[in-house]
Amino acid sequence: MRYIADLKEGEQVQEHYLCVNKQVLKTRAGKTYYSLKLQDKTGVVDAKIWDLNDGINDFNEHEYIKIDASVITFQNSIQLNIRRLRKSSEGEYEPREYIPVSNRDINEMYDEIMVFVNDIENKYLSALVKKFFVEDKEFIKAFKDHTAAKTMHHSYLGGLLEHTLCVVKMCEFFANQYSVINKDVLYTAALFHDIGKMKELSKFPIIEYTDSGQLLGHIMIGIEWIGEKMKEIVGFPEDLAHMIKHCILAHHGELEYGSPKKPQTIEALALHFADNSDAKLRTFQDVLENGDIQDNWLGWQRIFESNVRRTRF
């Protein structure tokens, strides 16, 4: 299979891809063309169909298609110019080839998560995290498979697990450095901070926002979800519930970034720093890995509001 990540300018490609987005547009001269986003497990590529001739068969968004195309470079990124296209037939493609997957072993990462689950000493918080990460088999399977985002950091199968593990590890460092941090509160909040994304975003192979994701968002969904489980634990202290919920509500750090509250406890601040650090560093890593290996300067990146450079001597 010709993976998207391996495509080079000047090549001709005849391959099956998943069409994740299809737009019908017009040029300045009024000519209709299609703008597509195609996906396999290695990434997503822009594609254009400029000539809607008889070789372009009918197809829809979210379908597997076979294309005959040329690979070009446009604005420093690979793009496909498609000459011919048809729907793929069942058996011509393997669905898992079109799902981006974490480079790390899923089960090994979950075993690492369980170290933190078992390290929580408070009996109420221990019972709460185990309701999800030990007792709920359906949750465990979905948590292992889910993405952490639609298009940004950790947007692949196992991404939510990988992101959560990294955040919890950073929180472990903070807890070891600053004795005033309540380790149990911080670990619990870190484990739960993004579980709302499991209901905010649909499952692979097509990642879209659900109705609840659009209307509520993952922070609110997560708060409601753990709140329901807290009610199942006899005597769960109200102030402890508030501390965990506040951390989750505030983990984006700023109101303009989607947090209903700014951090007001040291645990909430530590969680915000851990979450933001992992998201930004992973995004930077993706830029470095996907940029032209020959170039030191990789262009303006909106998320960093800066032109970014490789560290190379």
NULOVO-909123 format. One record per residue: x, y, z of N, C-alpha, C in turn; residue number from 0. Coordinates in Angstrom, 1 decimal. Example, Ala and Ser with C-alpha at 12.3 -4.5 7.8 and 13.67 -1.06 7.14 Angstrom:
# residues 2
13.2|-5.7|7.8|12.3|-4.5|7.8|13.2|-3.3|7.8|0
12.8|-2.2|7.1|13.7|-1.1|7.1|12.9|0.0|7.9|1
# end
This chain:
# residues 313
0.8|-1.2|0.0|0.0|0.0|0.0|0.9|1.2|0.0|0
0.5|2.3|-0.7|1.2|3.5|-0.8|0.6|4.4|0.3|1
1.3|4.5|1.4|0.9|5.3|2.6|1.1|6.8|2.3|2
0.2|7.6|2.8|0.2|9.0|2.6|1.5|9.6|3.0|3
2.0|9.2|4.2|3.3|9.7|4.7|4.5|9.5|3.8|4
4.4|8.5|2.9|5.5|8.2|2.0|5.4|8.8|0.6|5
4.4|9.5|0.4|4.2|10.1|-1.0|5.2|11.2|-1.2|6
5.7|11.3|-2.4|6.7|12.3|-2.8|6.3|13.0|-4.1|7
6.7|14.3|-4.1|6.3|15.1|-5.3|6.8|14.5|-6.6|8
5.9|14.5|-7.6|6.3|13.9|-8.9|5.8|12.5|-9.1|9
5.4|11.8|-8.0|5.0|10.4|-8.2|3.6|10.4|-8.7|10
3.3|9.2|-9.3|1.9|8.8|-9.7|1.4|7.8|-8.7|11
0.2|7.9|-8.2|-0.3|7.0|-7.2|-1.7|6.4|-7.6|12
-1.8|5.1|-7.5|-3.1|4.5|-7.7|-3.4|3.7|-6.4|13
-4.3|4.1|-5.6|-4.4|3.5|-4.3|-5.8|3.8|-3.7|14
-6.2|3.0|-2.7|-7.4|3.2|-2.0|-7.2|4.1|-0.8|15
-8.0|5.1|-0.6|-8.0|5.9|0.6|-9.4|6.1|1.2|16
-9.5|6.6|2.4|-10.7|7.0|3.0|-11.0|8.5|2.8|17
-12.1|8.8|2.2|-12.5|10.2|2.0|-13.1|10.7|3.2|18
-12.4|11.6|4.0|-13.0|12.1|5.2|-13.7|13.4|5.1|19
-13.4|14.1|3.9|-14.1|15.4|3.7|-14.2|15.6|2.2|20
-15.4|16.1|1.7|-15.6|16.4|0.3|-16.3|17.7|0.2|21
-15.8|18.7|-0.5|-16.4|20.0|-0.7|-16.5|20.2|-2.2|22
-17.7|20.7|-2.6|-17.9|21.1|-4.0|-17.8|22.6|-4.1|23
-16.7|23.0|-4.8|-16.4|24.5|-4.9|-16.4|25.0|-6.3|24
-16.1|26.3|-6.5|-16.0|26.9|-7.8|-14.7|27.7|-7.8|25
-14.1|27.7|-9.0|-12.9|28.5|-9.2|-13.4|30.0|-9.5|26
-12.5|30.9|-9.5|-12.9|32.3|-9.8|-13.5|32.4|-11.2|27
-13.2|31.5|-12.1|-13.9|31.5|-13.4|-15.2|30.8|-13.4|28
-15.7|30.3|-12.2|-17.0|29.7|-12.2|-17.0|28.2|-12.5|29
-15.8|27.6|-12.6|-15.8|26.1|-12.9|-15.9|25.3|-11.6|30
-16.7|24.3|-11.6|-16.9|23.5|-10.4|-15.7|22.5|-10.3|31
-15.2|22.4|-9.0|-14.2|21.4|-8.7|-14.5|20.8|-7.3|32
-13.8|19.7|-7.0|-13.9|19.0|-5.7|-12.7|19.2|-4.9|33
-12.8|19.5|-3.7|-11.7|19.6|-2.7|-11.9|18.5|-1.7|34
-10.9|17.6|-1.5|-11.1|16.4|-0.7|-10.0|16.4|0.4|35
-10.3|15.7|1.5|-9.3|15.3|2.4|-9.3|13.8|2.5|36
-8.2|13.1|2.2|-8.1|11.7|2.2|-7.2|11.2|3.3|37
-7.5|10.0|3.9|-6.9|9.6|5.1|-6.4|8.1|5.0|38
-5.3|7.8|5.5|-4.9|6.4|5.9|-4.3|6.5|7.3|39
-3.7|5.4|7.8|-3.3|5.4|9.1|-2.0|6.3|9.4|40
-1.4|6.7|8.3|-0.2|7.6|8.5|-0.5|9.1|8.4|41
-1.8|9.4|8.1|-2.1|10.8|8.0|-3.2|11.2|7.1|42
-3.3|12.5|6.8|-4.3|13.1|6.0|-3.7|13.9|4.9|43
-4.2|13.9|3.7|-3.7|14.7|2.6|-4.8|15.4|1.8|44
-4.5|16.6|1.4|-5.5|17.4|0.6|-5.4|16.8|-0.8|45
-6.6|16.8|-1.5|-6.7|16.3|-2.9|-7.7|17.2|-3.6|46
-7.4|17.4|-4.9|-8.3|18.2|-5.8|-8.7|17.4|-7.0|47
-9.9|17.6|-7.4|-10.4|17.1|-8.7|-10.8|18.3|-9.5|48
-9.9|18.7|-10.4|-10.2|19.9|-11.2|-11.0|19.6|-12.4|49
-10.9|18.4|-13.0|-11.7|18.0|-14.2|-12.7|17.0|-13.9|50
-13.9|17.3|-13.8|-15.0|16.4|-13.4|-15.5|15.7|-14.7|51
-14.6|14.8|-15.2|-14.9|14.1|-16.4|-15.6|12.7|-16.1|52
-15.7|11.9|-17.2|-16.4|10.6|-17.1|-15.6|9.6|-16.2|53
-14.3|9.9|-16.0|-13.5|9.0|-15.1|-13.7|9.3|-13.6|54
-14.5|10.3|-13.3|-14.8|10.5|-11.9|-16.2|10.0|-11.6|55
-16.2|8.8|-11.0|-17.5|8.2|-10.6|-18.1|8.8|-9.4|56
-19.3|8.6|-9.2|-20.0|9.1|-8.0|-19.5|8.6|-6.7|57
-19.3|9.4|-5.7|-18.9|8.9|-4.4|-19.3|10.0|-3.4|58
-19.3|9.5|-2.1|-19.7|10.4|-1.0|-18.6|10.5|0.0|59
-18.7|11.5|0.8|-17.8|11.7|2.0|-18.0|10.5|2.9|60
-16.9|10.1|3.5|-16.8|9.0|4.5|-16.9|7.6|3.8|61
-16.5|7.6|2.5|-16.5|6.3|1.8|-15.0|6.1|1.4|62
-14.7|4.8|1.2|-13.4|4.4|0.7|-13.4|4.5|-0.9|63
-12.4|5.1|-1.4|-12.3|5.4|-2.8|-11.0|4.9|-3.4|64
-10.9|4.5|-4.7|-9.7|4.3|-5.3|-9.4|5.4|-6.3|65
-8.2|6.0|-6.2|-7.8|7.1|-7.0|-6.7|6.8|-7.9|66
-6.6|7.6|-9.0|-5.4|7.7|-9.9|-5.0|9.1|-9.9|67
-3.9|9.4|-9.4|-3.5|10.8|-9.1|-2.1|11.1|-9.3|68
-1.8|12.4|-9.4|-0.4|12.9|-9.4|-0.1|13.6|-8.1|69
1.1|13.4|-7.6|1.5|14.1|-6.3|2.3|15.3|-6.6|70
1.8|16.5|-6.1|2.4|17.7|-6.3|2.7|18.4|-4.9|71
3.4|19.5|-4.9|3.6|20.3|-3.6|2.9|21.6|-3.8|72
2.1|21.9|-2.8|1.4|23.2|-2.8|1.5|23.8|-1.4|73
2.1|25.1|-1.4|2.3|25.8|-0.1|3.0|24.9|0.9|74
4.1|24.2|0.4|5.0|23.4|1.2|4.4|22.1|1.7|75
3.2|21.7|1.2|2.6|20.5|1.6|2.2|19.6|0.4|76
2.2|18.3|0.6|1.9|17.4|-0.4|0.4|17.5|-0.8|77
0.1|17.5|-2.1|-1.3|17.5|-2.5|-1.5|16.6|-3.7|78
-2.7|16.0|-3.8|-3.0|15.1|-4.9|-3.9|15.7|-5.9|79
-3.5|15.6|-7.2|-4.4|16.0|-8.3|-5.0|14.7|-8.9|80
-6.3|14.5|-8.7|-6.9|13.3|-9.1|-7.4|13.4|-10.5|81
-7.1|12.3|-11.3|-7.6|12.2|-12.7|-8.8|11.3|-12.8|82
-8.7|10.2|-12.1|-9.8|9.2|-12.1|-10.1|8.7|-10.7|83
-11.3|8.3|-10.5|-11.8|8.0|-9.1|-13.0|7.1|-9.2|84
-13.0|6.1|-8.3|-14.2|5.2|-8.2|-14.3|4.8|-6.7|85
-15.5|4.3|-6.3|-15.7|3.8|-5.0|-14.9|2.5|-4.9|86
-14.3|2.2|-3.8|-13.7|0.9|-3.5|-14.7|-0.1|-3.2|87
-14.4|-1.3|-3.7|-15.3|-2.5|-3.4|-14.9|-3.2|-2.1|88
-15.8|-3.8|-1.4|-15.5|-4.5|-0.2|-14.5|-5.6|-0.5|89
-13.5|-5.7|0.4|-12.4|-6.6|0.2|-11.2|-6.0|-0.5|90
-11.3|-4.8|-1.1|-10.2|-4.2|-1.7|-9.4|-3.4|-0.7|91
-9.9|-3.2|0.5|-9.2|-2.4|1.6|-9.4|-3.1|2.9|92
-8.4|-2.8|3.8|-8.5|-3.3|5.2|-8.7|-2.0|6.1|93
-9.9|-1.9|6.7|-10.2|-0.7|7.5|-9.2|-0.2|8.4|94
-8.4|-1.1|9.1|-7.4|-0.7|10.1|-6.3|0.0|9.4|95
-6.1|-0.1|8.1|-5.0|0.6|7.4|-5.3|2.1|7.3|96
-6.6|2.4|7.6|-7.0|3.8|7.4|-7.2|4.5|8.8|97
-6.8|3.9|9.8|-7.0|4.5|11.2|-5.6|4.8|11.7|98
-5.3|6.1|11.9|-4.0|6.4|12.5|-3.9|5.8|13.9|99
-2.8|5.2|14.3|-2.6|4.4|15.5|-1.4|4.9|16.3|100
-1.4|5.0|17.6|-0.3|5.3|18.4|0.9|4.4|18.1|101
2.1|5.0|18.1|3.3|4.2|17.9|3.6|3.3|19.1|102
3.0|3.6|20.3|3.2|2.9|21.5|2.3|1.7|21.6|103
2.7|0.7|22.4|1.8|-0.5|22.6|0.6|-0.1|23.5|104
-0.6|-0.3|23.1|-1.8|0.1|23.8|-1.9|-0.5|25.2|105
-1.7|-1.8|25.2|-1.8|-2.5|26.5|-0.7|-2.2|27.5|106
0.5|-1.9|27.0|1.6|-1.5|27.9|1.3|-0.1|28.5|107
0.7|0.8|27.7|0.4|2.1|28.2|-0.7|1.9|29.3|108
-1.7|1.1|29.0|-2.8|0.9|30.0|-2.2|0.3|31.3|109
-1.3|-0.6|31.2|-0.6|-1.1|32.4|0.1|0.0|33.2|110
0.7|1.0|32.5|1.3|2.1|33.2|0.2|3.0|33.9|111
-0.9|3.2|33.2|-2.0|3.9|33.8|-2.5|3.3|35.1|112
-2.5|1.9|35.1|-3.0|1.2|36.3|-2.0|1.4|37.5|113
-0.8|1.7|37.3|0.1|2.0|38.4|-0.4|3.2|39.2|114
-0.8|4.2|38.4|-1.3|5.4|39.1|-2.7|5.2|39.7|115
-3.5|4.4|39.0|-4.8|4.1|39.6|-4.7|3.4|41.0|116
-3.7|2.5|41.0|-3.5|1.7|42.3|-2.7|2.5|43.3|117
-2.2|3.6|42.9|-1.4|4.4|43.9|-2.2|5.5|44.6|118
-3.5|5.6|44.2|-4.4|6.5|44.9|-4.9|5.9|46.2|119
-4.6|6.6|47.3|-4.8|6.1|48.7|-6.2|6.5|49.2|120
-6.7|7.7|48.9|-8.0|8.1|49.5|-9.0|7.1|49.0|121
-9.8|6.5|50.0|-10.7|5.4|49.7|-11.8|5.8|48.8|122
-12.3|7.1|48.8|-13.3|7.5|47.9|-12.8|7.7|46.5|123
-11.6|8.3|46.4|-11.1|8.5|45.1|-10.6|7.2|44.4|124
-10.1|6.3|45.3|-9.7|5.0|44.8|-10.9|4.3|44.2|125
-12.0|4.3|45.0|-13.2|3.6|44.5|-13.7|4.3|43.2|126
-13.6|5.6|43.1|-14.1|6.3|41.9|-13.3|5.9|40.7|127
-12.0|6.0|40.7|-11.2|5.7|39.5|-11.3|4.2|39.2|128
-11.5|3.3|40.1|-11.6|1.9|39.8|-13.0|1.6|39.2|129
-14.0|2.4|39.5|-15.3|2.2|38.8|-15.1|2.3|37.3|130
-14.2|3.1|36.9|-14.0|3.3|35.5|-12.9|2.4|34.9|131
-11.7|2.5|35.5|-10.5|1.9|35.0|-10.3|0.4|35.3|132
-11.1|-0.1|36.2|-11.0|-1.5|36.6|-12.3|-2.3|36.3|133
-13.4|-1.7|36.8|-14.6|-2.4|36.8|-15.4|-2.3|35.5|134
-15.3|-1.2|34.7|-16.1|-1.0|33.6|-15.4|-1.4|32.3|135
-15.6|-2.7|31.9|-14.9|-3.2|30.7|-15.2|-2.5|29.4|136
-16.4|-2.0|29.3|-16.8|-1.2|28.1|-16.0|0.1|28.0|137
-15.9|0.7|29.2|-15.2|2.0|29.3|-13.7|1.7|28.9|138
-13.1|0.7|29.5|-11.7|0.4|29.3|-11.4|0.2|27.8|139
-12.2|-0.6|27.1|-12.0|-0.8|25.7|-12.1|0.5|24.9|140
-13.1|1.3|25.2|-13.3|2.5|24.5|-12.2|3.5|24.8|141
-11.7|3.6|26.0|-10.7|4.5|26.4|-9.4|4.1|25.7|142
-9.1|2.8|25.6|-7.9|2.4|24.9|-7.9|2.8|23.4|143
-9.1|2.8|22.8|-9.2|3.0|21.4|-9.3|4.5|21.0|144
-9.8|5.3|21.9|-10.2|6.6|21.4|-9.1|7.6|21.1|145
-9.5|8.6|20.3|-8.6|9.7|20.0|-8.7|10.8|21.1|146
-7.6|11.6|21.2|-7.7|12.7|22.1|-8.1|14.0|21.4|147
-8.3|14.0|20.1|-8.7|15.2|19.4|-9.1|14.8|18.0|148
-9.8|15.8|17.4|-10.2|15.6|16.0|-9.1|15.8|15.0|149
-8.3|16.8|15.2|-7.3|17.1|14.2|-6.0|17.6|14.9|150
-6.0|17.9|16.2|-4.8|18.5|16.8|-4.0|17.4|17.4|151
-3.5|17.5|18.6|-2.6|16.6|19.3|-3.2|15.2|19.5|152
-2.5|14.1|19.4|-2.9|12.8|19.7|-4.2|12.4|19.0|153
-4.3|12.8|17.7|-5.5|12.5|16.9|-5.4|11.1|16.2|154
-5.3|10.1|17.0|-5.2|8.7|16.5|-5.7|7.7|17.5|155
-5.9|6.5|17.1|-6.3|5.4|17.9|-5.3|5.2|19.1|156
-5.7|5.3|20.3|-4.8|5.2|21.4|-4.4|6.6|21.9|157
-4.8|7.6|21.2|-4.3|9.0|21.5|-4.7|9.5|22.8|158
-6.0|9.2|23.2|-6.5|9.6|24.5|-5.7|8.9|25.6|159
-5.5|7.6|25.5|-4.7|6.9|26.5|-3.3|7.4|26.6|160
-2.6|7.7|25.4|-1.3|8.2|25.4|-1.2|9.5|26.1|161
-2.1|10.4|25.7|-2.1|11.8|26.3|-2.4|11.7|27.8|162
-3.3|10.9|28.2|-3.6|10.8|29.6|-2.4|10.3|30.4|163
-1.8|9.3|29.9|-0.6|8.8|30.6|0.5|9.8|30.7|164
0.7|10.6|29.6|1.8|11.6|29.7|1.4|12.7|30.7|165
0.1|13.1|30.7|-0.3|14.1|31.7|-0.2|13.6|33.1|166
-0.5|12.4|33.4|-0.4|11.8|34.8|1.0|11.8|35.2|167
1.9|11.4|34.2|3.3|11.3|34.6|3.9|12.7|34.9|168
3.5|13.7|34.2|3.9|15.1|34.5|3.4|15.5|35.9|169
2.1|15.1|36.2|1.5|15.4|37.5|2.3|14.7|38.6|170
2.8|13.5|38.3|3.6|12.8|39.3|4.9|13.6|39.6|171
5.5|14.2|38.6|6.7|15.0|38.8|6.3|16.2|39.7|172
5.2|16.9|39.3|4.8|18.1|40.1|4.5|17.7|41.6|173
3.9|16.6|41.8|3.5|16.2|43.2|4.8|15.8|44.0|174
5.8|15.3|43.3|7.1|15.0|44.0|7.9|16.2|44.3|175
7.7|17.3|43.5|8.5|18.5|43.7|7.8|19.5|44.7|176
6.5|19.4|44.8|5.8|20.4|45.6|4.9|19.7|46.6|177
5.4|19.6|47.8|4.8|18.8|48.9|3.3|19.2|49.2|178
3.0|20.5|48.9|1.6|20.9|49.2|0.6|20.4|48.3|179
1.0|19.8|47.2|0.0|19.2|46.2|-0.6|17.9|46.8|180
-1.9|17.8|46.8|-2.6|16.6|47.2|-2.5|15.6|46.0|181
-1.6|14.6|46.1|-1.3|13.7|45.1|-2.6|12.9|44.6|182
-3.4|12.5|45.5|-4.6|11.7|45.2|-5.6|12.6|44.3|183
-5.8|13.8|44.7|-6.6|14.7|44.0|-6.1|14.9|42.6|184
-4.8|15.2|42.5|-4.2|15.5|41.2|-4.2|14.3|40.3|185
-3.8|13.1|40.8|-3.9|11.9|39.9|-5.3|11.6|39.4|186
-6.2|11.7|40.3|-7.6|11.4|39.9|-8.1|12.4|38.9|187
-7.8|13.7|39.0|-8.3|14.7|38.1|-7.5|14.4|36.7|188
-6.3|14.1|36.8|-5.5|13.9|35.6|-6.1|12.7|34.8|189
-6.4|11.6|35.5|-7.0|10.4|34.9|-8.3|10.7|34.2|190
-9.1|11.6|34.8|-10.4|11.9|34.3|-10.5|13.1|33.4|191
-9.5|13.9|33.3|-9.6|15.3|32.7|-10.2|15.3|31.3|192
-9.9|14.3|30.5|-10.4|14.3|29.1|-11.3|13.1|28.7|193
-11.9|12.4|29.7|-12.7|11.3|29.4|-14.0|11.7|28.7|194
-14.4|13.0|28.8|-15.5|13.5|28.1|-15.4|13.4|26.6|195
-14.1|13.4|26.1|-13.9|13.3|24.7|-14.4|11.9|24.1|196
-14.6|10.9|24.9|-15.1|9.7|24.5|-16.5|9.8|24.0|197
-17.2|10.8|24.5|-18.6|11.1|24.1|-18.7|12.3|23.2|198
-17.7|13.2|23.3|-17.7|14.4|22.5|-17.4|14.1|21.0|199
-16.5|13.1|20.8|-16.1|12.8|19.4|-16.5|11.4|19.1|200
-16.9|11.2|17.8|-17.3|9.9|17.4|-16.1|8.9|17.2|201
-16.4|7.7|17.0|-15.3|6.7|16.9|-14.7|6.7|15.5|202
-13.5|6.0|15.4|-12.9|5.8|14.1|-13.8|4.9|13.3|203
-13.7|5.0|11.9|-12.6|5.7|11.2|-12.9|7.2|10.9|204
-14.2|7.6|11.2|-14.5|9.0|10.9|-14.7|9.7|12.3|205
-13.9|10.8|12.5|-13.9|11.5|13.7|-14.7|12.8|13.5|206
-15.9|12.9|14.1|-16.7|14.1|14.0|-17.2|14.4|15.4|207
-17.6|15.6|15.6|-18.3|16.0|16.9|-19.7|15.5|17.0|208
-20.0|14.8|18.1|-21.4|14.3|18.3|-22.3|15.5|18.7|209
-23.6|15.3|18.8|-24.5|16.3|19.2|-24.1|16.8|20.6|210
-23.8|15.9|21.5|-23.5|16.3|22.9|-22.1|17.0|22.9|211
-21.2|16.6|22.0|-19.9|17.3|21.9|-20.1|18.7|21.4|212
-21.0|18.9|20.4|-21.2|20.3|19.9|-21.9|21.1|21.0|213
-22.9|20.6|21.7|-23.7|21.4|22.6|-23.1|21.5|24.0|214
-22.4|20.5|24.4|-21.9|20.6|25.8|-20.3|20.7|25.8|215
-19.6|19.9|25.0|-18.2|19.8|25.1|-17.7|18.8|26.1|216
-16.4|18.4|25.9|-15.9|17.3|26.7|-15.8|17.6|28.2|217
-15.5|18.9|28.5|-15.4|19.3|29.9|-16.7|19.0|30.7|218
-17.8|19.5|30.1|-19.1|19.4|30.8|-19.5|17.9|30.8|219
-19.3|17.2|29.7|-19.6|15.8|29.6|-18.9|15.0|30.7|220
-17.6|15.3|30.8|-16.8|14.6|31.8|-17.3|14.9|33.3|221
-17.6|16.1|33.5|-18.1|16.5|34.9|-19.4|15.7|35.2|222
-20.3|15.6|34.3|-21.5|14.9|34.5|-21.3|13.4|34.7|223
-20.4|12.9|33.9|-20.1|11.5|33.9|-19.5|11.0|35.3|224
-18.5|11.7|35.8|-17.9|11.3|37.0|-18.9|11.7|38.2|225
-19.7|12.8|38.0|-20.7|13.1|39.0|-21.7|12.0|39.3|226
-22.1|11.4|38.2|-23.0|10.2|38.3|-22.4|9.1|39.1|227
-21.1|8.8|38.8|-20.4|7.7|39.5|-20.1|8.1|41.0|228
-19.9|9.3|41.3|-19.7|9.8|42.7|-20.9|9.5|43.5|229
-22.1|9.6|42.9|-23.3|9.4|43.7|-23.5|7.9|44.0|230
-22.8|7.1|43.3|-22.9|5.6|43.6|-22.0|5.2|44.8|231
-21.2|6.1|45.2|-20.2|5.8|46.3|-20.8|6.4|47.6|232
-21.1|5.5|48.5|-21.8|5.9|49.8|-20.8|6.8|50.5|233
-21.4|8.0|50.9|-20.6|8.9|51.7|-19.5|9.7|51.0|234
-19.5|9.8|49.7|-18.5|10.5|49.0|-18.6|12.0|49.4|235
-17.5|12.5|49.9|-17.5|13.9|50.5|-17.8|15.0|49.4|236
-18.7|15.9|49.7|-19.0|16.9|48.8|-17.9|17.8|48.5|237
-17.0|18.2|49.5|-15.9|19.1|49.2|-14.9|18.4|48.3|238
-14.7|17.1|48.5|-13.8|16.3|47.7|-14.3|16.3|46.2|239
-15.6|16.1|46.1|-16.2|16.1|44.7|-15.9|17.4|44.0|240
-16.1|18.5|44.8|-15.8|19.8|44.3|-14.4|20.0|43.8|241
-13.4|19.5|44.6|-12.0|19.6|44.2|-11.7|18.9|42.9|242
-12.2|17.7|42.7|-12.0|17.0|41.5|-12.7|17.7|40.3|243
-13.9|18.1|40.5|-14.7|18.7|39.4|-14.0|20.0|39.0|244
-13.5|20.8|40.0|-12.9|22.1|39.7|-11.6|21.8|38.8|245
-10.9|20.9|39.1|-9.7|20.6|38.3|-10.0|20.3|36.9|246
-11.1|19.6|36.7|-11.5|19.2|35.3|-12.0|20.5|34.6|247
-12.9|21.2|35.3|-13.4|22.5|34.8|-12.4|23.5|34.4|248
-11.3|23.5|35.1|-10.2|24.5|34.9|-9.0|24.1|34.1|249
-9.0|22.8|33.6|-7.8|22.3|33.0|-7.3|23.0|31.7|250
-8.2|23.7|31.1|-7.7|24.5|29.9|-7.1|25.8|30.3|251
-7.2|26.2|31.5|-6.5|27.3|32.1|-7.1|28.7|32.0|252
-7.7|28.9|30.8|-8.2|30.3|30.6|-9.7|30.2|30.0|253
-10.5|31.2|30.4|-11.9|31.2|29.9|-11.9|31.2|28.4|254
-11.1|31.9|27.7|-11.1|32.0|26.3|-10.7|30.7|25.6|255
-10.1|29.8|26.4|-9.7|28.5|25.8|-10.7|27.4|26.2|256
-11.8|27.8|26.7|-12.9|26.8|26.9|-13.1|26.3|28.3|257
-12.3|26.8|29.3|-12.5|26.4|30.7|-13.6|27.3|31.3|258
-14.6|26.7|31.9|-15.6|27.5|32.6|-15.0|28.2|33.8|259
-14.0|27.7|34.4|-13.3|28.3|35.5|-11.8|28.4|35.3|260
-11.1|29.4|35.9|-9.7|29.4|35.9|-9.2|28.6|37.1|261
-8.0|28.1|37.1|-7.5|27.3|38.2|-7.5|28.1|39.5|262
-8.1|27.5|40.6|-8.1|28.2|41.9|-7.5|27.3|43.0|263
-7.0|26.1|42.6|-6.3|25.3|43.6|-5.0|24.9|42.9|264
-4.0|24.5|43.7|-2.7|24.2|43.2|-2.8|22.9|42.3|265
-3.7|22.0|42.7|-3.9|20.8|41.8|-4.4|21.1|40.5|266
-5.4|22.1|40.4|-6.0|22.5|39.1|-4.9|23.2|38.3|267
-4.0|24.0|38.9|-3.0|24.7|38.1|-2.0|23.7|37.6|268
-1.6|22.7|38.4|-0.7|21.7|38.0|-1.2|20.9|36.9|269
-2.5|20.5|36.9|-3.1|19.8|35.8|-3.2|20.6|34.6|270
-3.5|21.8|34.7|-3.5|22.7|33.5|-2.1|22.7|32.8|271
-1.0|22.9|33.7|0.3|23.0|33.1|0.7|21.6|32.4|272
0.3|20.5|33.0|0.6|19.2|32.5|-0.1|19.0|31.1|273
-1.4|19.3|31.1|-2.2|19.1|29.9|-1.7|20.0|28.8|274
-1.5|21.3|29.1|-1.1|22.2|28.1|0.3|21.9|27.5|275
1.2|21.4|28.4|2.6|21.1|28.0|2.6|19.9|27.1|276
1.8|18.9|27.4|1.8|17.7|26.5|1.1|18.0|25.2|277
0.1|18.8|25.2|-0.6|19.1|24.0|0.3|19.9|23.0|278
1.0|20.9|23.6|1.8|21.8|22.8|3.1|21.1|22.3|279
3.7|20.3|23.2|4.9|19.6|22.8|4.7|18.5|21.8|280
3.5|17.8|21.9|3.2|16.8|20.9|2.9|17.5|19.6|281
2.2|18.6|19.6|1.9|19.3|18.3|3.2|19.7|17.7|282
4.1|20.2|18.5|5.4|20.7|17.9|6.2|19.4|17.3|283
6.1|18.3|18.1|6.8|17.1|17.6|6.2|16.7|16.2|284
4.8|16.8|16.1|4.2|16.4|14.8|4.7|17.3|13.7|285
4.8|18.6|14.0|5.3|19.6|13.0|6.7|19.1|12.5|286
7.6|18.8|13.5|9.0|18.4|13.1|9.0|17.1|12.3|287
8.1|16.1|12.7|8.1|14.8|12.0|7.5|14.9|10.6|288
6.5|15.8|10.4|5.8|15.9|9.2|6.4|16.9|8.2|289
7.3|17.8|8.7|7.9|18.8|7.9|9.0|18.2|7.0|290
9.4|18.9|6.0|10.5|18.5|5.1|11.8|18.2|5.9|291
12.3|17.0|5.8|13.5|16.6|6.6|14.7|17.5|6.2|292
14.7|18.0|5.0|15.9|18.8|4.6|15.9|20.3|5.1|293
14.7|20.7|5.5|14.6|22.1|5.9|14.8|22.3|7.4|294
15.5|23.3|7.8|15.6|23.7|9.2|14.4|24.5|9.7|295
14.0|25.5|8.9|12.9|26.3|9.2|11.6|25.7|8.5|296
10.6|25.5|9.3|9.4|24.7|8.9|8.1|25.6|8.7|297
8.3|26.9|8.8|7.2|27.8|8.4|6.4|28.3|9.6|298
5.5|29.2|9.4|4.7|29.8|10.4|3.6|28.8|10.9|299
3.6|28.6|12.2|2.6|27.7|12.8|1.6|28.5|13.7|300
0.4|28.5|13.3|-0.6|29.3|13.9|-0.7|29.1|15.4|301
-0.7|27.8|15.8|-0.9|27.5|17.2|0.2|28.1|18.1|302
1.4|28.2|17.5|2.6|28.8|18.3|2.8|30.3|18.0|303
2.1|30.8|17.0|2.2|32.1|16.5|3.7|32.5|16.2|304
4.3|31.5|15.6|5.8|31.7|15.3|6.2|30.8|14.2|305
7.3|31.2|13.5|8.0|30.4|12.5|8.9|29.5|13.3|306
8.8|28.1|13.1|9.5|27.2|14.0|10.6|26.6|13.2|307
11.6|26.1|14.0|12.9|25.6|13.5|13.3|24.3|14.1|308
13.9|23.5|13.4|14.5|22.3|13.9|15.8|22.7|14.8|309
16.1|21.9|15.8|17.3|22.0|16.5|18.4|21.1|15.9|310
19.2|21.7|15.1|20.2|21.0|14.3|21.5|21.8|14.2|311
22.6|21.1|14.5|23.9|21.7|14.5|24.8|21.0|13.5|312
# end
